[in-house]
Amino acid sequence: MPTFSRLPFLPFILGAASAAFAAAETSAPPLTLAQALARAGEQHPALAADSYAARAAAALVEQAGAPPAATLDLAVENAFGTGDLRGVRGLETTVQSSRTLEWGGKRGKRVALAEAEREIALRTAAVRRAEILAGTAAAFVQAVAAAERLALAGEPLRLARETLALAEARHRAGAAAPAETVRARVSLALAESETARLAAAAAAARTALAASWGDPAGAPPAVPGRLRLPAELPAVAAWRARLAGHPRLALQDALIAARRAHLALAQAQATGDVTATGGVRFLRAGSDAAFVAGLSFPLPSRERNQGNIRAARETLAGTESTVHAVQSELEAGFAAAWQDFAAAHALALKLARDAAPAAAEAAATLRAAYAAGQIPLTEVLEAQRALAAVRRELLEAEIAAALALARAESFADPAYPFTAALLSSA
């Protein structure tokens, strides 16, 4: 009887991959989507870096409120001259302090700008966090999908083994040709190979999920093994209304506030400051002393800081004009994700209702007919391939629906409650 001596390693690969997957699944309870999101939100390295940026911005707020530093001036006059001023006989020394008195509310406007920039840092971190959570949700669905694909491969593998046993029994009874046994062995080898591939893919998907919180080298987490689509679509109107609270729009508001604060500071800087000085002058080598004081006023100018003011106005106008673009981008992204979800959901329901039961019934009928000697094995194998194809198509439609739902929910709810409802360990 022919054997597949060129594939002696296949059972070992299959066994090792399946054992590794099973060990990971049984070593810890399945991770929930909420737990995965919490880990990513707490442990992702990029979010830790953003926290430093926020603290740096807070320090700049404190610095912005500091007044200009005073200066100490020392002046020496009438030294080393000629005649009566030869040497230090006419030496006069002046020691005085100078301080700039800011006008136009510059200090308050500097603080307002620093606070606005701190808000930008916080909102930028919120946008990054939302992106990381979206990636984590997608990776979680992919990990569950990989586990589902592996579980689905178990049915064709079981059928291939049963078919081989049936073909060998018929061959021993003289009711089937040796070629049928060879075909059954080929079908079993292909099923084993596919199962080994899917086991490796499931392990890789769980490792990718662990990378969402910066731990790709750690033990791959166990995940639930089912996708459960709802019978009906959730209401879309409430989701669309939540787009107004998206972190990207909050970041845009913070950018506009910062640009306005920058314009206000540029306008305030057009007002000149007054410098006040005061000190003591020592006359005639220190024999006499007198108090000195002074005020310094800037001369008026029509062009004072006008270029910076115009630049600040244009920057503010440009930032305000991008709000609509961000809103449109969010709405378009949500609409596309929702359409993908609705289409995949409808396809999955139709396959589950019509195609999958019909394919299962046809495969069972043909197997019974083969066992009775009424049809050749090729028809049974073809029916089993058709059943496996329908079930794979159904699963892929469910996976596509889950991924699209997670993408749609990333625009509306960072807790992903509807996506979590699709996932079950049952």
KERO-985108 format. One line per 2 residues: number of its first residue (from 1); their letters; for each residue x, y, z of C-alpha. Coordinates in Angstrom, 3 decimals, decimal comma. Layout:
<recs>
NUM = A = X/Y/Z | ...
</recs>
This chain:
<recs>
1 = MP = 0,000/0,000/0,000 | 1,480/3,401/-0,924
3 = TF = 2,704/5,636/1,901 | 3,815/9,271/2,076
5 = SR = 7,439/8,748/3,061 | 8,326/12,232/1,791
7 = LP = 6,265/13,810/4,606 | 7,459/11,966/7,726
9 = FL = 7,825/15,222/9,632 | 4,238/16,364/9,181
11 = PF = 2,719/14,554/12,182 | 5,489/15,902/14,395
13 = IL = 4,925/19,487/13,209 | 1,196/19,138/13,686
15 = GA = 1,608/17,625/17,131 | 4,104/20,236/18,293
17 = AS = 2,068/23,177/17,041 | -1,158/21,820/18,503
19 = AA = 0,547/21,064/21,837 | 1,989/24,571/22,055
21 = FA = -1,366/26,108/21,270 | -3,167/23,915/23,781
23 = AA = -0,590/24,646/26,488 | -0,997/28,368/25,999
25 = ET = -4,759/28,049/26,084 | -4,821/26,054/29,317
27 = SA = -2,079/27,897/31,206 | -4,281/30,919/31,957
29 = PP = -7,935/31,880/31,682 | -8,871/33,526/28,378
31 = LT = -8,026/37,214/28,152 | -11,021/39,490/27,616
33 = LA = -11,041/42,438/25,241 | -11,445/44,824/28,175
35 = QA = -8,348/43,363/29,827 | -6,340/43,632/26,622
37 = LA = -7,367/47,285/26,202 | -6,459/48,014/29,823
39 = RA = -3,009/46,459/29,391 | -2,344/48,438/26,233
41 = GE = -3,526/51,656/27,870 | -1,281/51,137/30,889
43 = QH = 1,842/49,500/29,457 | 2,393/50,642/25,885
45 = PA = 5,820/52,327/25,643 | 4,574/55,180/23,455
47 = LA = 2,076/56,254/26,109 | 4,824/56,331/28,715
49 = AD = 6,798/58,674/26,457 | 3,747/60,935/26,102
51 = SY = 3,519/61,277/29,881 | 7,001/62,842/29,911
53 = AA = 5,935/65,339/27,256 | 2,913/66,328/29,361
55 = RA = 5,076/66,888/32,449 | 7,534/68,942/30,407
57 = AA = 4,672/71,119/29,169 | 3,488/71,626/32,757
59 = AL = 6,972/72,824/33,706 | 6,858/75,367/30,872
61 = VE = 3,591/76,748/32,259 | 5,373/77,451/35,527
63 = QA = 8,270/79,098/33,718 | 5,965/81,260/31,611
65 = GA = 4,671/82,990/34,753 | 8,118/84,124/35,856
67 = PP = 8,824/87,875/35,421 | 11,914/89,092/33,560
69 = AA = 15,005/88,779/35,728 | 16,525/91,946/37,238
71 = TL = 20,061/92,962/36,301 | 22,869/94,494/38,351
73 = DL = 24,984/97,083/36,541 | 28,398/98,419/37,578
75 = AV = 29,771/101,478/35,771 | 33,140/103,202/36,262
77 = EN = 33,627/106,775/34,907 | 36,347/109,426/34,830
79 = AF = 39,213/107,005/35,411 | 42,730/107,114/33,932
81 = GT = 42,191/110,387/32,157 | 44,468/113,419/31,859
83 = GD = 44,978/116,492/33,951 | 42,666/116,577/36,947
85 = LR = 41,291/113,183/35,881 | 44,659/111,492/35,858
87 = GV = 44,689/108,079/37,581 | 41,671/107,560/39,793
89 = RG = 41,462/111,027/41,331 | 38,228/111,758/39,478
91 = LE = 36,873/108,215/39,657 | 33,068/107,901/39,824
93 = TT = 31,460/104,484/40,359 | 27,778/103,717/39,821
95 = VQ = 26,078/100,564/41,090 | 22,469/100,150/39,994
97 = SS = 19,795/97,544/39,386 | 17,507/97,402/36,340
99 = RT = 14,176/95,641/35,935 | 11,887/95,434/32,935
101 = LE = 8,239/96,226/33,697 | 6,076/94,336/31,186
103 = WG = 3,081/96,156/29,781 | 0,130/94,844/27,806
105 = GK = -0,447/91,754/29,983 | 2,437/89,859/28,421
107 = RG = 3,018/87,590/31,390 | -0,603/86,447/31,587
109 = KR = -0,667/85,835/27,841 | 2,554/83,813/28,026
111 = VA = 0,979/81,671/30,711 | -2,174/81,245/28,617
113 = LA = -0,091/80,111/25,635 | 1,923/77,658/27,767
115 = EA = -1,298/76,225/29,222 | -2,735/75,845/25,723
117 = ER = 0,408/74,021/24,599 | 0,163/71,740/27,627
119 = EI = -3,389/70,937/26,555 | -2,069/70,078/23,092
121 = AL = 0,365/67,614/24,681 | -2,464/66,002/26,635
123 = RT = -4,755/65,821/23,609 | -1,969/64,436/21,430
125 = AA = -1,461/61,677/23,988 | -5,212/60,989/23,920
127 = VR = -5,132/60,614/20,131 | -2,167/58,247/20,350
129 = RA = -3,951/56,272/23,052 | -7,051/55,942/20,853
131 = EI = -4,889/54,703/17,975 | -3,155/52,163/20,215
133 = LA = -6,483/50,913/21,567 | -7,835/50,595/18,027
135 = GT = -4,817/48,522/17,059 | -5,238/46,397/20,176
137 = AA = -8,911/45,742/19,447 | -8,066/44,705/15,880
139 = AF = -5,226/42,466/17,103 | -7,566/40,873/19,644
141 = VQ = -10,155/40,096/16,963 | -7,403/38,684/14,751
143 = AV = -6,214/36,440/17,587 | -9,745/35,156/18,190
145 = AA = -10,175/34,707/14,442 | -6,975/32,664/14,247
147 = AE = -8,216/30,444/17,081 | -11,532/30,001/15,244
149 = RL = -9,761/29,059/12,010 | -7,753/26,435/13,869
151 = AL = -10,873/25,059/15,539 | -12,692/24,953/12,214
153 = AG = -9,836/22,948/10,684 | -10,531/20,190/13,192
155 = EP = -13,736/19,162/11,416 | -12,164/18,546/7,965
157 = LR = -9,329/16,732/9,721 | -11,792/14,458/11,519
159 = LA = -13,715/13,810/8,314 | -10,484/13,029/6,435
161 = RE = -9,487/10,472/9,054 | -12,926/8,858/9,031
163 = TL = -12,926/8,777/5,244 | -9,514/7,107/5,176
165 = AL = -10,682/4,484/7,677 | -13,797/3,847/5,580
167 = AE = -11,790/3,604/2,343 | -9,329/1,157/3,916
169 = AR = -12,207/-0,964/5,238 | -13,839/-1,062/1,812
171 = HR = -10,496/-1,907/0,217 | -9,938/-4,792/2,623
173 = AG = -13,453/-6,040/1,815 | -12,649/-5,894/-1,883
175 = AA = -15,317/-3,227/-2,510 | -12,902/-0,387/-3,410
177 = AP = -9,824/0,021/-5,562 | -6,412/0,878/-4,002
179 = AE = -6,573/4,291/-5,695 | -9,406/5,311/-3,385
181 = TV = -7,235/4,666/-0,344 | -4,455/6,769/-1,906
183 = RA = -6,900/9,632/-2,499 | -8,088/9,424/1,097
185 = RV = -4,489/9,540/2,358 | -3,789/12,609/0,218
187 = SL = -6,868/14,310/1,636 | -5,755/13,502/5,191
189 = AL = -2,219/14,777/4,562 | -3,571/18,068/3,220
191 = AE = -5,883/18,444/6,223 | -2,999/17,800/8,619
193 = SE = -0,791/20,304/6,826 | -3,493/22,969/6,932
195 = TA = -4,077/22,355/10,631 | -0,359/22,741/11,384
197 = RL = -0,255/25,995/9,411 | -3,276/27,380/11,248
199 = AA = -1,822/26,396/14,633 | 1,328/28,376/13,859
201 = AA = -0,758/31,313/12,635 | -2,816/31,268/15,862
203 = AA = 0,341/31,418/17,971 | 1,676/34,294/15,849
205 = AR = -1,589/36,211/16,217 | -1,468/35,904/19,992
207 = TA = 2,138/37,099/20,006 | 1,104/40,109/17,906
209 = LA = -1,636/40,823/20,442 | 0,923/40,813/23,271
211 = AS = 2,942/43,374/21,308 | 0,014/45,785/21,753
213 = WG = 1,164/46,355/25,317 | 4,862/46,047/24,568
215 = DP = 5,420/42,404/25,545 | 5,896/40,396/22,316
217 = AG = 8,493/38,158/23,972 | 6,239/37,195/26,882
219 = AP = 3,917/34,240/27,136 | 1,243/34,555/24,400
221 = PA = -2,124/35,251/26,035 | -5,034/32,839/25,718
223 = VP = -8,062/34,327/23,978 | -11,723/33,339/23,623
225 = GR = -12,439/30,965/20,793 | -15,686/32,170/19,270
227 = LR = -17,150/35,026/17,269 | -20,870/35,478/17,819
229 = LP = -22,582/37,906/15,462 | -25,830/39,513/16,631
231 = AE = -28,979/38,668/14,739 | -29,615/42,375/14,063
233 = LP = -27,422/45,402/13,536 | -27,052/47,839/16,450
235 = AV = -28,496/51,338/16,067 | -26,062/53,447/14,082
237 = AA = -27,476/56,905/14,910 | -26,177/56,906/18,500
239 = WR = -22,706/55,899/17,301 | -22,560/58,636/14,699
241 = AR = -23,549/61,207/17,326 | -20,504/60,236/19,402
243 = LA = -18,106/61,284/16,656 | -18,211/64,798/18,100
245 = GH = -16,285/63,515/21,125 | -13,469/61,928/19,140
247 = PR = -9,957/62,723/20,491 | -8,882/64,145/17,149
249 = LA = -11,538/66,861/17,357 | -10,529/67,627/20,935
251 = LQ = -6,939/67,957/19,730 | -8,085/70,325/16,993
253 = DA = -9,869/72,487/19,579 | -6,660/72,585/21,649
255 = LI = -4,650/73,621/18,589 | -7,088/76,454/17,843
257 = AA = -6,921/77,658/21,460 | -3,122/77,647/21,296
259 = RR = -3,100/79,598/18,025 | -5,413/82,197/19,553
261 = AH = -3,178/82,472/22,605 | -0,173/82,893/20,322
263 = LA = -1,926/85,726/18,460 | -2,844/87,439/21,729
265 = LA = 0,763/87,259/22,897 | 2,044/88,608/19,562
267 = QA = -0,353/91,548/19,853 | 0,736/92,189/23,438
269 = QA = 4,383/92,158/22,379 | 3,644/95,118/20,118
271 = TG = 3,387/97,175/23,325 | 6,773/98,305/24,510
273 = DV = 8,024/97,638/28,022 | 9,411/100,141/30,526
275 = TA = 12,791/99,564/32,136 | 13,259/101,059/35,608
277 = TG = 16,726/101,554/37,080 | 17,930/102,679/40,500
279 = GV = 21,209/102,681/42,384 | 24,026/104,629/44,028
281 = RF = 26,819/106,671/42,486 | 30,060/107,096/44,409
283 = LR = 31,855/110,372/43,589 | 35,516/111,334/43,844
285 = AG = 36,992/107,985/44,812 | 34,191/107,255/47,239
287 = SD = 34,253/110,501/49,245 | 30,644/111,347/48,308
289 = AA = 27,624/109,322/47,186 | 24,267/110,047/45,540
291 = FV = 21,148/108,126/44,526 | 20,472/107,679/40,793
293 = AG = 17,258/106,497/39,104 | 15,906/106,312/35,609
295 = LS = 13,122/105,088/33,338 | 13,537/103,807/29,781
297 = FP = 10,591/104,024/27,343 | 10,543/102,510/23,825
299 = LP = 9,924/104,888/20,977 | 6,574/104,348/19,214
301 = SR = 6,713/102,499/15,915 | 3,956/101,496/13,466
303 = ER = 5,802/98,315/12,470 | 6,376/96,947/15,968
305 = NQ = 5,881/93,121/15,765 | 3,377/93,456/12,896
307 = GN = 4,932/90,628/10,911 | 4,553/88,193/13,804
309 = IR = 0,967/89,325/14,342 | 0,057/88,714/10,692
311 = AA = 1,750/85,303/10,793 | -0,183/84,380/13,948
313 = RE = -3,478/85,434/12,347 | -2,848/83,338/9,247
315 = TL = -1,805/80,322/11,306 | -4,979/80,619/13,386
317 = AG = -7,148/80,873/10,260 | -5,483/77,795/8,769
319 = TE = -5,973/75,773/11,945 | -9,646/76,762/12,159
321 = ST = -10,198/75,763/8,541 | -8,986/72,207/9,180
323 = VH = -11,762/71,427/11,673 | -14,196/70,631/8,896
325 = AV = -11,621/68,447/7,166 | -11,081/66,421/10,347
327 = QS = -14,835/66,062/10,863 | -15,308/64,896/7,275
329 = EL = -12,462/62,392/7,590 | -13,933/60,921/10,775
331 = EA = -17,419/60,683/9,289 | -16,103/59,060/6,108
333 = GF = -14,018/56,552/8,060 | -16,945/55,631/10,283
335 = AA = -19,336/55,317/7,338 | -16,949/53,045/5,428
337 = AW = -16,397/50,830/8,465 | -20,117/50,605/9,139
339 = QD = -20,869/49,688/5,526 | -18,241/46,943/5,652
341 = FA = -19,750/45,644/8,878 | -23,290/45,640/7,506
343 = AA = -22,250/43,857/4,294 | -20,203/41,189/6,090
345 = HA = -22,956/40,726/8,668 | -25,575/40,142/5,960
347 = LA = -23,312/37,680/4,133 | -22,554/35,735/7,312
349 = LK = -26,226/35,424/8,226 | -27,118/34,220/4,726
351 = LA = -24,348/31,625/4,684 | -25,295/30,389/8,152
353 = RD = -28,970/30,177/7,239 | -28,772/28,663/3,755
355 = AA = -25,405/27,526/2,409 | -23,831/25,875/5,462
357 = PA = -26,784/23,595/6,329 | -27,200/22,573/2,676
359 = AA = -23,498/21,735/2,306 | -23,499/19,728/5,545
361 = EA = -26,568/17,766/4,463 | -25,050/17,034/1,037
363 = AA = -21,776/15,815/2,581 | -23,586/13,528/5,032
365 = TL = -25,804/12,100/2,280 | -22,870/11,358/-0,015
367 = RA = -20,880/9,714/2,788 | -23,808/7,404/3,493
369 = AY = -24,112/6,634/-0,216 | -20,375/5,837/-0,425
371 = AA = -20,587/3,571/2,600 | -23,390/1,716/0,805
373 = GQ = -21,229/1,364/-2,314 | -23,476/3,594/-4,440
375 = IP = -20,983/6,338/-5,436 | -17,173/6,648/-5,825
377 = LT = -14,971/8,236/-3,173 | -14,221/11,260/-5,337
379 = EV = -17,772/12,519/-4,878 | -17,452/12,233/-1,107
381 = LE = -14,149/14,096/-1,084 | -15,582/16,817/-3,305
383 = AQ = -18,586/17,221/-1,001 | -16,296/17,460/2,022
385 = RA = -14,177/20,109/0,304 | -17,337/22,045/-0,555
387 = LA = -18,532/21,853/3,039 | -15,157/23,011/4,342
389 = AV = -15,131/25,878/1,818 | -18,594/27,050/2,865
391 = RR = -17,674/26,935/6,518 | -14,459/28,838/5,861
393 = EL = -16,370/31,448/3,887 | -18,846/31,783/6,735
395 = LE = -16,056/32,199/9,270 | -14,235/34,751/7,111
397 = AE = -17,469/36,748/6,782 | -17,834/36,697/10,568
399 = IA = -14,216/37,787/10,995 | -14,652/40,596/8,468
401 = AA = -17,769/41,757/10,318 | -15,967/41,728/13,671
403 = LA = -12,973/43,664/12,323 | -15,232/46,232/10,647
405 = LA = -17,267/46,615/13,822 | -14,114/47,211/15,860
407 = RA = -12,992/49,790/13,307 | -16,373/51,541/13,427
409 = ES = -16,424/51,471/17,205 | -12,953/53,048/17,357
411 = FA = -14,595/56,246/16,102 | -17,376/56,179/18,696
413 = DP = -16,565/54,311/21,914 | -13,054/53,540/23,238
415 = AY = -14,488/50,800/25,497 | -15,569/48,734/22,440
417 = PF = -18,685/47,258/24,129 | -20,285/45,885/20,935
419 = TA = -17,024/44,326/19,764 | -16,603/42,687/23,174
421 = AL = -20,122/41,277/22,865 | -19,081/39,438/19,681
423 = LS = -16,366/37,530/21,523 | -17,125/34,619/23,784
425 = SA = -15,241/31,737/25,350 | -18,371/29,563/25,226
</recs>
